[in-house]
Amino acid sequence: MAIDYRRLRSLTGRDLIAALVRDGFVFVRYSGSHQRYGHPDGRRVTVATHAGGDTFTIKTLQSIIETQARWTEEDLQRLRLL
């Protein structure tokens, strides 16, 4: 099932990082405004937090959620993002 990103338009960097931590990701390093998080199973996610309250574009969310974190819609519901 495809993820409805319109429901995630108000997701901020803080919200996304909190969800990553709830899912077992840990902070690895940062470079400027980019923070890298790693998961014990090998997944890596880079989050650009230019301003903690800024929201992400749909394409950025899609990259983070589907490509990097490899979350499904069920994962998003479990992590209380949907």
C-alpha positions in Angstrom: 0.0 0.0 0.0 1.3 3.4 -0.9 2.0 6.0 1.8 -0.1 9.1 1.8 2.5 11.8 2.2 -0.1 14.5 2.4 -0.8 13.3 5.9 2.9 13.8 6.8 3.3 17.4 5.4 3.6 18.9 8.9 6.4 16.5 10.0 9.3 18.5 11.6 12.9 17.5 12.0 12.3 17.0 15.8 9.3 14.7 15.1 11.3 12.7 12.6 14.3 12.3 14.9 12.1 11.3 17.8 10.5 8.6 15.6 13.9 7.3 14.5 15.0 7.0 18.1 11.8 5.2 19.0 12.5 2.7 16.2 16.0 2.0 17.5 18.2 4.4 15.5 21.0 6.0 17.4 22.9 9.3 16.6 26.2 8.6 14.8 27.6 11.9 13.8 26.8 15.3 12.3 28.2 17.6 9.7 26.8 21.1 9.8 23.1 20.9 9.9 23.0 17.2 8.7 22.7 14.6 11.4 23.3 10.9 10.7 21.5 8.1 12.5 22.3 4.4 12.3 20.3 1.3 13.1 21.8 -2.0 14.4 20.5 -3.7 11.3 22.6 -1.5 9.0 20.1 1.2 7.9 21.4 4.8 7.9 19.3 8.0 7.8 20.6 11.5 7.3 18.3 14.3 8.5 19.0 17.9 7.6 17.7 20.0 10.5 18.3 23.5 9.3 15.7 24.7 11.8 14.1 22.2 14.1 10.6 23.5 13.4 10.9 23.4 9.6 8.9 20.8 7.7 10.2 18.6 4.9 9.1 18.6 1.3 7.3 15.5 0.1 10.3 14.3 -2.0 12.6 14.6 1.0 10.2 12.7 3.2 9.9 10.0 0.6 13.6 9.6 0.5 14.0 9.5 4.3 11.0 7.2 4.9 11.2 4.8 1.9 14.8 4.7 0.9 16.8 5.4 4.0 14.7 4.2 7.0 12.7 1.7 4.8 9.5 2.2 6.8 6.1 1.0 5.6 2.8 2.5 6.4 2.4 0.1 9.3 5.7 1.3 10.7 4.5 4.9 10.4 1.4 4.1 12.3 3.4 2.2 15.0 5.7 5.2 15.4 2.7 7.5 15.7 3.5 9.5 12.6 0.2 8.8 10.9 
